[in-house]
Amino acid sequence: MSLVTDKIFYSALKANSTLVQTVEGRIYNTAIPLPDDECLNEPVPYIIISFDELVNTGYTKDNSYEGCTDEVKISIEVVANDREQLGELTKTIRQTVIDFFESDDHTQAELELIPNNYTFAASQVNYDADKPCYFQTLTYNCDTNP
């Protein structure tokens, strides 16, 4: 179900115990569940996975309303103490997603959420002097089944 594709990315990151330990369990799906003023004090490092958008494509004569492919955009915001830590976290996340998706050890529910394929991109590296922290967003543009 492509409307919950973010859940499989969350499962992938949570399955890497070393990554979970590195960020002290601070892997969130959609947002940090705190009021905005408290969120500013969230300890670094942390990761936020978000479902950004879905576009239905691949129209066929069999269905006049929706096509057979959903293009889903998933973002993973990575926040770290310094540039070196950010680089290590983003490399680990990228490899973790690959390893999890290519694994043969999945439940049926997980298999239904794993994208058919994806393209990967990363934003520029930014610095937030107010927090202070470094951050970067990894983007996965996924082809999935509705």
Secondary structure, 3 states (H helix, E strand, C coil): CHHHCHHHHHHHHHCCHHHHHHCCCCEEECCCCCCHHHHCCCCCCEEEEEEEEEEEECCECCECCCCCEEEEEEEEEEEECCHHHHHHHHHHHHHHHHHHHHCCCCCHHHHHHCCCEEEEEECCCEEECCCCEEEEEEEEEEEECC
